[in-house]
Amino acid sequence: MEIIDKALSEGRTTLSEYESKQILAAYQIPITRELLVQDVDDLGRATHEIGYPLVLKGCSAAVAHKSEKGLIRLDVRDDQEARTAFEDIMDNLDGPDRAVLVQEMIQGQRELVMGLTRDPQFGPCVMFGLGGIFAEILEDVSFRVAPLTERDAREMMGEIRARKILGAVRGLAAADVEALAEMLIALGRIGLEHERIEEIDVNPVILRQGRPVAADALVVLS
């Protein structure tokens, strides 16, 4: 894949969020609508094409954890806010590829995590669990070795302790389990078809009216 080849030719083992999500999109994994911008003129075009409210994120392969570095602005609602956020992020962003990712703001109250890790013995393994800020705290996840069947994916969803959040709760629509299964199966395919991909972290996957959307992603290469 061109994105992977380009990164390796540049001596990089970490892809930017934008690059990572382009790989997901190539496998029909739903991602947020977003545009990568590097100047104010592009910012204006992007904000009006996507529409408010927006999320603006610093985007560089040199920065894996944006929230810890203050490179994310949520709920941006007008041109002035967007410009201020853009300038602040660019001032605090390092790397020759520095840019700002202008992204639709997904409204959803449930967050999941998905991923891929390459085990020395078993090869690519797919992960599913509770996401967002609780992913590392609760470690409520399940694993399967790729390739996955739909049955494998559905069993993974049923194994996490917080599995009830996938149902219709407190007026929220039930999660589209079929769409979630397709995403997990696709992650397994990515791992099998691209040996240089060492790890994929998709967190959060937000349920918007029950439909899952990958709101952030990180791909690490070997």
Sine and cosine of phi, psi and omega as CSV:
sin_phi,cos_phi,sin_psi,cos_psi,sin_omega,cos_omega
0.00,0.00,0.68,-0.73,-0.12,-0.99
-0.85,0.52,-0.65,0.76,-0.02,-1.00
-0.87,0.50,-0.68,0.73,-0.01,-1.00
-0.93,0.38,-0.72,0.69,-0.01,-1.00
-0.86,0.50,-0.65,0.76,-0.01,-1.00
-0.90,0.43,-0.71,0.70,-0.01,-1.00
-0.88,0.47,-0.70,0.71,-0.01,-1.00
-0.91,0.41,-0.60,0.80,0.02,-1.00
-0.91,0.41,-0.42,0.91,0.03,-1.00
-1.00,-0.04,0.05,1.00,0.00,-1.00
0.98,0.22,0.34,0.94,-0.04,-1.00
-0.99,-0.14,0.60,-0.80,0.12,-0.99
-0.90,-0.44,0.02,1.00,0.04,-1.00
-0.84,-0.54,0.75,-0.66,0.08,-1.00
-1.00,-0.04,0.46,-0.89,0.11,-0.99
-0.94,0.34,0.22,-0.98,0.05,-1.00
-0.85,0.52,-0.69,0.73,-0.02,-1.00
-0.87,0.49,-0.73,0.68,0.01,-1.00
-0.89,0.45,-0.68,0.73,-0.02,-1.00
-0.87,0.50,-0.68,0.74,-0.04,-1.00
-0.97,0.26,-0.41,0.91,0.10,-0.99
-0.92,0.40,-0.57,0.82,0.08,-1.00
-0.91,0.41,-0.69,0.72,0.04,-1.00
-0.86,0.51,-0.72,0.70,-0.04,-1.00
-0.88,0.47,-0.54,0.84,0.01,-1.00
-0.90,0.43,-0.34,0.94,0.05,-1.00
-0.96,-0.29,0.39,0.92,0.06,-1.00
0.89,0.46,0.42,0.91,0.14,-0.99
-0.99,0.13,0.83,-0.55,-0.07,-1.00
-0.92,0.40,0.78,-0.63,0.03,-1.00
-0.84,-0.55,0.22,-0.98,0.06,-1.00
-0.91,0.41,0.49,-0.87,0.17,-0.99
-0.94,0.33,0.78,-0.63,-0.09,-1.00
-0.36,-0.93,0.41,-0.91,0.04,-1.00
-0.69,-0.72,0.60,-0.80,0.01,-1.00
-1.00,-0.10,0.80,-0.60,-0.06,-1.00
-0.77,-0.64,0.50,-0.86,-0.02,-1.00
-0.80,-0.60,-0.09,1.00,0.05,-1.00
-0.55,-0.83,0.16,-0.99,-0.11,-0.99
-0.91,0.41,-0.60,0.80,0.02,-1.00
-0.88,0.47,-0.71,0.70,0.04,-1.00
-0.90,0.43,-0.57,0.82,0.02,-1.00
-0.87,0.49,-0.73,0.69,-0.01,-1.00
-0.87,0.50,-0.67,0.74,0.02,-1.00
-0.91,0.41,-0.65,0.76,-0.04,-1.00
-0.93,0.38,-0.69,0.73,-0.05,-1.00
-0.90,0.44,-0.60,0.80,-0.04,-1.00
-0.99,0.15,-0.42,0.91,0.07,-1.00
-0.96,0.28,-0.65,0.76,-0.05,-1.00
-1.00,0.08,-0.67,0.74,0.03,-1.00
1.00,-0.05,0.58,-0.82,0.01,-1.00
-0.98,0.19,0.41,-0.91,-0.02,1.00
-0.97,0.23,0.41,-0.91,-0.10,-0.99
-0.77,-0.64,0.29,-0.96,0.22,-0.98
-0.89,-0.46,0.73,-0.68,0.10,-1.00
-0.92,-0.40,0.75,-0.67,-0.06,-1.00
-0.74,-0.67,0.65,-0.76,0.19,-0.98
-0.91,0.42,0.70,-0.72,-0.08,-1.00
-0.77,-0.64,0.93,-0.37,0.02,-1.00
-0.37,-0.93,0.62,-0.79,0.05,-1.00
-0.91,0.42,-0.30,0.96,0.00,-1.00
-0.98,0.17,-0.18,0.98,-0.05,-1.00
-0.84,-0.54,0.94,-0.33,-0.01,-1.00
-1.00,0.02,-0.57,0.82,-0.09,-1.00
-0.89,-0.46,1.00,-0.06,-0.14,-0.99
-0.96,0.30,-0.62,0.78,-0.09,-1.00
-0.90,0.43,-0.60,0.80,-0.02,-1.00
-0.92,0.38,-0.37,0.93,-0.03,-1.00
-0.97,-0.24,0.16,0.99,0.04,-1.00
0.92,0.38,0.59,0.81,-0.09,-1.00
-0.95,-0.31,0.39,0.92,0.02,-1.00
-0.78,-0.63,0.72,-0.69,0.10,-0.99
-0.84,-0.55,0.86,-0.51,-0.04,-1.00
-0.99,-0.17,0.41,-0.91,0.14,-0.99
0.81,0.58,0.72,0.69,0.07,-1.00
-0.98,0.21,0.81,-0.58,-0.23,-0.97
-0.87,-0.49,-0.07,1.00,0.05,-1.00
-0.41,-0.91,0.10,-1.00,-0.10,-1.00
-0.89,0.46,-0.62,0.78,-0.01,-1.00
-0.91,0.41,-0.70,0.71,0.04,-1.00
-0.87,0.49,-0.66,0.76,-0.02,-1.00
-0.90,0.44,-0.70,0.71,-0.02,-1.00
-0.91,0.41,-0.68,0.73,0.03,-1.00
-0.88,0.48,-0.71,0.71,0.01,-1.00
-0.89,0.46,-0.69,0.73,0.01,-1.00
-0.85,0.52,-0.75,0.67,-0.04,-1.00
-0.91,0.41,-0.66,0.75,0.02,-1.00
-0.89,0.46,-0.70,0.72,-0.03,-1.00
-0.91,0.41,-0.72,0.70,-0.02,-1.00
-0.89,0.45,-0.57,0.82,0.01,-1.00
-0.92,0.40,-0.42,0.91,-0.08,-1.00
-0.94,-0.33,0.21,0.98,-0.09,-1.00
-0.94,-0.33,0.71,-0.70,0.03,-1.00
-0.96,-0.27,0.23,-0.97,0.09,-1.00
0.95,-0.31,0.60,-0.80,-0.02,-1.00
-0.92,0.39,-0.35,0.94,-0.03,-1.00
-0.99,-0.17,0.31,0.95,-0.13,-0.99
-0.87,0.49,0.68,-0.74,-0.01,-1.00
-0.34,-0.94,0.06,-1.00,0.04,-1.00
-0.87,-0.50,0.75,-0.67,0.04,-1.00
-1.00,-0.05,0.90,-0.44,0.04,-1.00
-1.00,-0.09,0.88,-0.48,-0.23,-0.97
-0.73,-0.69,0.62,-0.78,0.10,-0.99
-0.87,0.50,0.57,-0.82,0.03,-1.00
-1.00,-0.03,0.91,-0.41,-0.04,-1.00
-0.99,0.15,0.80,-0.60,0.05,-1.00
-0.99,-0.11,0.90,-0.44,0.01,-1.00
-0.21,-0.98,0.56,-0.83,-0.09,-1.00
-0.98,-0.21,-0.04,1.00,0.00,-1.00
-0.83,-0.56,0.75,-0.66,-0.04,-1.00
-0.83,-0.56,0.71,-0.70,0.01,-1.00
-0.87,-0.49,0.17,-0.99,0.10,-1.00
-0.75,-0.66,0.59,-0.81,0.12,-0.99
-0.71,-0.70,0.35,-0.94,0.04,-1.00
-0.13,-0.99,-0.03,-1.00,0.01,-1.00
-0.63,-0.78,0.69,-0.72,0.13,-0.99
-0.71,-0.70,0.51,-0.86,-0.05,-1.00
-0.96,-0.27,0.96,-0.27,-0.01,-1.00
-0.99,0.17,0.68,-0.73,-0.02,-1.00
-0.86,0.51,-0.50,0.87,-0.05,-1.00
-0.99,-0.10,-0.69,0.72,-0.14,-0.99
-0.99,-0.15,-0.21,0.98,-0.04,-1.00
1.00,0.10,-0.47,-0.88,-0.07,-1.00
-0.92,0.39,0.78,-0.63,0.02,-1.00
-0.82,-0.57,0.67,-0.74,-0.05,-1.00
-0.99,-0.16,0.61,-0.79,-0.03,-1.00
-0.84,-0.54,0.56,-0.83,0.05,-1.00
-0.60,-0.80,0.61,-0.79,0.06,-1.00
-0.03,-1.00,-0.23,-0.97,0.04,-1.00
-0.97,0.26,0.74,-0.67,-0.13,-0.99
-0.92,-0.39,-0.39,-0.92,-0.03,-1.00
0.94,0.34,-0.51,-0.86,-0.06,-1.00
-0.94,0.35,-0.26,0.97,-0.04,-1.00
-1.00,0.00,-0.10,0.99,-0.08,-1.00
-0.84,0.54,-0.76,0.65,-0.04,-1.00
-0.98,0.17,-0.44,0.90,-0.06,-1.00
-0.97,0.25,-0.75,0.66,-0.12,-0.99
-1.00,-0.05,-0.43,0.90,0.00,-1.00
0.76,0.65,0.75,0.66,-0.01,-1.00
-1.00,-0.09,1.00,0.09,-0.12,-0.99
-0.67,-0.74,0.31,-0.95,0.11,-0.99
-0.73,-0.68,0.36,-0.93,-0.07,-1.00
-0.74,-0.67,0.45,-0.89,0.18,-0.98
-0.58,-0.82,0.53,-0.85,0.08,-1.00
-0.99,0.16,0.71,-0.70,0.04,-1.00
-0.96,0.26,0.50,-0.87,0.06,1.00
-0.99,0.17,0.45,-0.90,-0.01,-1.00
-0.98,-0.22,0.57,-0.82,0.22,-0.98
-0.99,-0.13,0.17,-0.99,0.05,-1.00
-0.89,0.45,-0.58,0.81,0.04,-1.00
-0.89,0.46,-0.68,0.73,0.05,-1.00
-0.84,0.55,-0.74,0.67,-0.06,-1.00
-0.89,0.46,-0.67,0.74,0.00,-1.00
-0.93,0.38,-0.58,0.82,0.06,-1.00
-0.91,0.42,-0.63,0.78,0.04,-1.00
-0.85,0.53,-0.70,0.72,-0.01,-1.00
-0.90,0.44,-0.55,0.84,-0.02,-1.00
-0.99,0.17,-0.17,0.99,-0.08,-1.00
-1.00,-0.01,-0.33,0.94,-0.04,-1.00
-0.97,0.24,0.50,-0.87,-0.03,-1.00
-0.91,0.41,-0.51,0.86,-0.04,-1.00
-1.00,-0.04,0.45,0.90,-0.10,-0.99
-0.87,0.50,-0.39,0.92,-0.03,-1.00
-0.91,0.41,-0.35,0.94,0.01,-1.00
-0.93,0.36,-0.21,0.98,0.04,-1.00
-0.99,0.16,-0.22,0.98,0.01,-1.00
-1.00,0.05,-0.01,-1.00,0.06,-1.00
-0.98,0.18,0.96,-0.28,-0.06,-1.00
-0.79,-0.61,0.67,-0.74,0.09,-1.00
0.74,0.68,0.71,0.71,0.06,-1.00
0.99,0.13,-0.03,1.00,0.02,-1.00
-1.00,0.05,0.59,-0.81,0.01,-1.00
-0.93,0.38,0.54,-0.84,0.08,-1.00
-0.89,0.46,0.54,-0.84,0.02,-1.00
-0.90,0.44,0.58,-0.81,0.10,-1.00
-0.97,0.23,1.00,-0.03,-0.10,-0.99
-0.91,0.43,-0.57,0.82,0.02,-1.00
-0.89,0.45,-0.69,0.73,0.01,-1.00
-0.91,0.41,-0.64,0.77,0.05,-1.00
-0.88,0.47,-0.68,0.74,0.01,-1.00
-0.88,0.47,-0.67,0.74,0.01,-1.00
-0.88,0.47,-0.61,0.79,0.03,-1.00
-0.91,0.42,-0.69,0.72,0.00,-1.00
-0.91,0.42,-0.67,0.74,0.04,-1.00
-0.88,0.47,-0.65,0.76,0.00,-1.00
-0.91,0.43,-0.64,0.77,0.05,-1.00
-0.86,0.50,-0.66,0.75,0.06,-1.00
-0.88,0.47,-0.66,0.75,0.04,-1.00
-0.89,0.46,-0.66,0.75,0.02,-1.00
-0.85,0.52,-0.72,0.70,-0.01,-1.00
-0.89,0.45,-0.60,0.80,0.00,-1.00
-0.96,0.28,-0.55,0.84,-0.10,-1.00
-1.00,-0.03,-0.22,0.97,-0.02,-1.00
-0.74,-0.68,1.00,-0.04,-0.10,-1.00
-0.91,0.41,-0.38,0.92,-0.02,-1.00
-0.99,0.15,-0.13,0.99,0.11,-0.99
-0.99,0.15,0.90,-0.43,-0.05,-1.00
-1.00,-0.02,-0.56,0.83,-0.12,-0.99
-0.39,-0.92,0.59,-0.81,0.14,-0.99
-0.75,-0.67,0.75,-0.66,0.06,-1.00
-0.83,-0.56,0.91,-0.42,0.02,-1.00
-0.92,-0.39,0.99,-0.17,-0.11,-0.99
-0.44,-0.90,0.89,-0.46,0.11,0.99
-1.00,-0.07,0.40,-0.92,0.33,-0.94
-0.99,-0.15,0.92,-0.39,-0.09,-1.00
-0.99,-0.11,0.70,-0.72,0.09,-1.00
-1.00,0.02,0.94,-0.35,0.03,-1.00
-0.96,-0.27,0.96,-0.28,-0.10,-0.99
0.80,0.61,0.62,0.78,0.05,-1.00
1.00,0.00,-0.32,0.95,-0.04,-1.00
-1.00,-0.01,0.77,-0.64,-0.04,-1.00
-0.98,0.18,0.64,-0.77,0.07,-1.00
-0.69,-0.73,0.76,-0.65,0.05,-1.00
-0.97,0.24,0.93,-0.37,-0.06,-1.00
-1.00,-0.06,-0.30,0.95,0.04,-1.00
-0.42,-0.91,0.45,-0.89,0.00,-1.00
-0.36,-0.93,0.49,-0.87,0.07,-1.00
-0.64,-0.77,0.79,-0.61,0.06,-1.00
-0.91,-0.41,0.76,-0.65,0.04,-1.00
-0.91,-0.42,0.72,-0.70,-0.03,-1.00
-0.97,-0.23,0.39,-0.92,0.07,-1.00
-1.00,0.03,0.00,0.00,0.00,0.00
